[in-house]
Amino acid sequence: MEKFDPNELKNLYKPSLSSHKGQNGKLMIIGGSHLFHAASLWSLKVASRIVDMVFYSSVPENNQIVQKAKEEFRDGIVVPRDKIDHYINESDCVLIGPGLPRKEGEDGKDDDTKELTQRLLKHYPEKKWVIDGGSLQVISSSFLPKKSIITPHHLEFKSLFNTEGTEKTVQKMAKKCSCAVLLKGESDYVSDGDKTVQIKGGNAGMTKGGTGDVLAGLVAALYCKNSAFLSACAGSFINKKAGEELHRRVGPYFNASDLTEEIPHVMKNLLIDI
């Protein structure tokens, strides 16, 4: 089984000294619900450290939380759900799913995740998509756009493809759907259908709720300016390295918020100092 070569990280896009706001990536995040507040906020927090602009669309109360946190989110715009089309067109990549409910309005107040996801995927098939969480749990594989990245854990993979997630099935389904698959686990498997790599690492602290949402935000931010396969591989590798660094300092006693804070330090060490 081929392992991810960290030397590939040198191929990641790095902002130029002469660039200006907007040239280093614009990401749209569609996620969050009345029931799941924090998931999309973790994705937002890590992505806003990487790309120039994040357009964030959630339920009103989550939008208000972000508005109050503007000191941490200077280069972003909060977008009501009924105004997202313009910002999808402007974005380099769209992340959909973190914190979206698994079915319509689990508390009676949320959007129908299946309808919202399938409508947007069908309407914008050429857009770079990262599909995660609630969206993955309600759609069929036939709706996956070509060149999208999906980030399932093993249960989501089985539900989506009706088969267990293994090295062979990850590559087979990536090939069939013309997308990149990042199967999350103790060892992640990433495939674009032609090439498949294994990324080991992580620890017991990485089982905390929200770490997958951090990973989704990281992968989507990278996908704004990089290929799908490299973004998925690099996101997995960086996320695990951040978890390992936290474990070195505090053992398994860290959470998703700690992970979002650690990732920039790991990226600096891995990308700037190589």
C-alpha positions as CSV (number, residue, x, y, z in Angstrom):
1,M,0.0,0.0,0.0
2,E,1.5,3.3,-1.0
3,K,1.8,5.9,1.7
4,F,1.5,9.7,1.3
5,D,4.9,11.3,0.6
6,P,5.2,14.5,2.7
7,N,7.4,15.9,0.0
8,E,4.2,16.4,-2.0
9,L,3.3,19.3,0.4
10,K,5.8,21.4,-1.4
11,N,3.4,21.4,-4.4
12,L,0.7,23.2,-2.4
13,Y,-0.2,26.7,-3.4
14,K,1.6,29.4,-1.4
15,P,0.4,33.0,-1.4
16,S,2.6,35.4,-3.3
17,L,4.0,38.5,-1.6
18,S,2.5,40.6,-4.4
19,S,-1.0,39.1,-4.2
20,H,-4.0,41.0,-2.8
21,K,-7.2,40.1,-1.1
22,G,-9.2,37.5,-3.0
23,Q,-6.4,36.0,-5.0
24,N,-5.5,33.4,-2.5
25,G,-8.9,31.6,-2.4
26,K,-12.5,32.2,-1.7
27,L,-14.5,29.5,0.0
28,M,-18.3,29.2,0.6
29,I,-19.4,27.1,3.6
30,I,-23.0,25.9,3.8
31,G,-23.6,24.2,7.1
32,G,-24.9,24.3,10.6
33,S,-28.4,24.0,12.1
34,H,-30.4,24.8,15.2
35,L,-29.4,21.4,16.5
36,F,-25.7,21.4,15.5
37,H,-24.2,24.8,16.3
38,A,-20.5,24.2,16.4
39,A,-19.7,21.9,13.5
40,S,-19.8,24.5,10.7
41,L,-18.1,27.0,13.0
42,W,-15.1,24.7,13.4
43,S,-14.9,24.4,9.6
44,L,-15.1,28.2,9.3
45,K,-12.5,28.9,11.9
46,V,-9.8,26.8,10.3
47,A,-10.6,27.8,6.7
48,S,-10.5,31.6,7.6
49,R,-6.9,31.1,8.5
50,I,-6.0,29.8,5.1
51,V,-8.0,31.5,2.4
52,D,-8.5,35.2,1.8
53,M,-12.3,35.1,2.0
54,V,-14.9,32.8,3.5
55,F,-18.6,33.2,2.7
56,Y,-20.6,31.6,5.5
57,S,-24.2,30.5,5.3
58,S,-26.0,28.9,8.2
59,V,-29.2,29.3,10.3
60,P,-29.8,32.8,11.7
61,E,-28.5,32.1,15.2
62,N,-25.2,30.7,13.9
63,N,-24.9,33.6,11.5
64,Q,-25.3,36.0,14.5
65,I,-22.5,34.1,16.4
66,V,-20.1,34.7,13.5
67,Q,-21.1,38.3,13.2
68,K,-20.2,38.8,16.9
69,A,-16.8,37.1,16.2
70,K,-15.8,39.4,13.5
71,E,-12.5,40.1,15.3
72,E,-11.5,36.5,14.3
73,F,-13.2,36.5,11.0
74,R,-12.3,39.8,9.3
75,D,-12.2,38.6,5.7
76,G,-15.6,37.0,5.5
77,I,-19.2,37.6,4.7
78,V,-22.2,36.1,6.5
79,V,-24.8,35.1,3.9
80,P,-28.5,34.3,4.5
81,R,-29.5,30.9,3.0
82,D,-31.8,32.6,0.5
83,K,-28.8,34.7,-0.9
84,I,-26.2,32.0,-1.4
85,D,-26.3,31.6,-5.2
86,H,-24.4,34.8,-5.9
87,Y,-21.6,33.8,-3.5
88,I,-21.4,30.3,-4.8
89,N,-20.7,31.7,-8.2
90,E,-17.9,34.0,-6.7
91,S,-16.3,31.2,-4.7
92,D,-13.4,29.0,-5.8
93,C,-14.8,26.1,-3.8
94,V,-17.9,25.2,-1.8
95,L,-18.1,23.1,1.4
96,I,-21.5,21.7,2.2
97,G,-22.6,19.5,5.0
98,P,-20.9,20.2,8.4
99,G,-23.6,20.4,11.0
100,L,-26.5,20.1,8.5
101,P,-29.2,17.9,10.1
102,R,-29.6,14.3,8.8
103,K,-33.2,14.9,7.9
104,E,-35.6,17.8,7.5
105,G,-35.7,20.0,10.6
106,E,-34.8,17.6,13.4
107,D,-36.2,20.2,15.7
108,G,-38.7,21.5,13.2
109,K,-36.7,24.6,12.2
110,D,-34.1,23.6,9.8
111,D,-33.8,23.2,6.0
112,D,-34.4,19.9,4.3
113,T,-30.7,18.8,4.0
114,K,-31.4,16.4,1.1
115,E,-33.3,18.9,-0.9
116,L,-30.8,21.7,-0.3
117,T,-27.8,19.6,-1.1
118,Q,-29.1,17.9,-4.2
119,R,-30.5,21.1,-5.6
120,L,-27.2,22.9,-5.2
121,L,-25.0,20.1,-6.5
122,K,-27.3,19.7,-9.5
123,H,-27.4,23.4,-10.3
124,Y,-23.6,23.9,-10.0
125,P,-22.0,20.7,-11.3
126,E,-18.8,22.5,-12.5
127,K,-18.1,24.0,-9.1
128,K,-15.4,22.6,-6.8
129,W,-17.3,20.8,-4.1
130,V,-16.3,19.3,-0.7
131,I,-19.2,17.2,0.6
132,D,-19.2,16.3,4.3
133,G,-21.4,15.4,7.3
134,G,-25.1,15.8,7.0
135,S,-25.0,16.1,3.2
136,L,-23.2,12.9,2.8
137,Q,-25.7,11.1,4.9
138,V,-28.8,11.9,2.9
139,I,-27.8,12.0,-0.8
140,S,-27.2,9.2,-3.3
141,S,-23.9,8.7,-5.0
142,S,-25.5,9.6,-8.3
143,F,-25.6,13.3,-7.2
144,L,-21.8,13.6,-6.6
145,P,-20.4,16.1,-9.0
146,K,-17.2,15.1,-11.0
147,K,-14.1,16.5,-9.4
148,S,-15.8,16.8,-6.0
149,I,-14.1,15.7,-2.7
150,I,-16.1,13.6,-0.2
151,T,-15.0,13.1,3.3
152,P,-16.9,10.1,4.8
153,H,-16.2,8.1,7.9
154,H,-16.7,4.3,7.5
155,L,-20.5,4.3,8.3
156,E,-21.1,7.2,5.8
157,F,-19.1,5.4,3.1
158,K,-21.1,2.2,3.6
159,S,-24.4,4.2,3.5
160,L,-23.4,6.1,0.4
161,F,-22.0,3.2,-1.6
162,N,-23.5,0.1,0.0
163,T,-20.1,-1.5,0.6
164,E,-17.5,-1.5,3.3
165,G,-14.7,1.1,3.0
166,T,-11.4,-0.5,2.1
167,E,-8.4,0.5,0.0
168,K,-9.9,-1.3,-3.0
169,T,-13.5,0.0,-2.6
170,V,-12.3,3.6,-2.0
171,Q,-10.4,3.5,-5.3
172,K,-13.3,1.8,-7.1
173,M,-15.9,4.3,-5.9
174,A,-13.6,7.3,-6.6
175,K,-13.1,5.9,-10.2
176,K,-16.8,5.3,-10.6
177,C,-17.9,8.7,-9.5
178,S,-14.9,10.7,-10.9
179,C,-14.3,12.3,-7.5
180,A,-11.7,12.2,-4.7
181,V,-12.6,10.1,-1.7
182,L,-11.1,10.7,1.7
183,L,-12.1,7.8,4.0
184,K,-11.5,8.9,7.6
185,G,-10.2,6.5,10.2
186,E,-7.2,5.5,12.2
187,S,-5.6,5.3,8.8
188,D,-7.1,7.5,6.2
189,Y,-7.4,6.3,2.6
190,V,-7.4,8.9,-0.2
191,S,-8.1,8.1,-3.8
192,D,-8.9,9.9,-7.1
193,G,-9.6,6.6,-8.8
194,D,-6.2,6.3,-10.4
195,K,-4.0,6.7,-7.3
196,T,-4.7,5.7,-3.7
197,V,-2.6,6.4,-0.7
198,Q,-2.8,5.6,3.0
199,I,-2.2,8.3,5.6
200,K,-1.5,7.0,9.1
201,G,-1.4,8.9,12.3
202,G,-3.7,10.5,14.9
203,N,-4.6,9.3,18.3
204,A,-7.4,8.9,20.8
205,G,-7.9,12.7,21.1
206,M,-8.9,12.8,17.4
207,T,-12.1,10.9,18.2
208,K,-13.6,14.0,19.7
209,G,-16.7,15.5,18.1
210,G,-15.8,18.2,15.6
211,T,-12.4,17.0,14.4
212,G,-14.0,15.8,11.2
213,D,-15.5,19.3,10.7
214,V,-12.1,20.8,11.1
215,L,-10.7,18.4,8.5
216,A,-13.5,19.3,6.1
217,G,-12.8,23.0,6.4
218,L,-9.1,22.4,6.0
219,V,-9.5,20.3,2.9
220,A,-12.0,22.8,1.3
221,A,-9.7,25.7,2.0
222,L,-6.8,23.9,0.3
223,Y,-9.0,22.9,-2.6
224,C,-9.6,26.5,-3.5
225,K,-6.1,26.7,-5.0
226,N,-5.0,23.1,-5.4
227,S,-6.1,19.8,-7.1
228,A,-8.7,17.6,-5.4
229,F,-6.3,14.7,-4.7
230,L,-3.5,16.9,-3.3
231,S,-6.0,18.9,-1.2
232,A,-7.5,15.7,0.3
233,C,-4.1,14.1,1.0
234,A,-2.5,17.3,2.4
235,G,-5.6,18.0,4.6
236,S,-5.5,14.5,6.0
237,F,-1.8,14.6,6.7
238,I,-1.8,18.1,8.3
239,N,-4.8,17.3,10.4
240,K,-3.2,14.2,11.8
241,K,0.1,16.0,12.4
242,A,-1.7,18.7,14.3
243,G,-3.5,16.0,16.5
244,E,-0.1,14.3,17.1
245,E,1.5,17.6,18.2
246,L,-1.4,18.3,20.6
247,H,-1.1,14.7,22.0
248,R,2.6,15.2,22.6
249,R,1.8,18.2,24.8
250,V,-1.4,17.3,26.5
251,G,-2.1,13.6,25.7
252,P,-5.7,12.9,24.5
253,Y,-7.1,15.9,26.4
254,F,-7.8,18.3,23.5
255,N,-10.8,19.1,21.5
256,A,-11.7,20.4,18.0
257,S,-11.2,24.0,18.9
258,D,-7.6,23.2,20.0
259,L,-7.1,21.5,16.7
260,T,-8.1,24.6,14.7
261,E,-5.5,26.6,16.7
262,E,-2.8,24.0,16.2
263,I,-3.2,23.6,12.4
264,P,-1.6,27.0,11.4
265,H,1.5,26.2,13.5
266,V,1.8,22.8,11.9
267,M,1.3,24.3,8.4
268,K,4.0,26.8,9.0
269,N,6.4,24.1,10.0
270,L,5.5,21.8,7.2
271,L,5.0,24.3,4.3
272,I,7.1,27.4,5.1
273,D,10.1,25.6,6.6
274,I,10.5,22.9,4.0
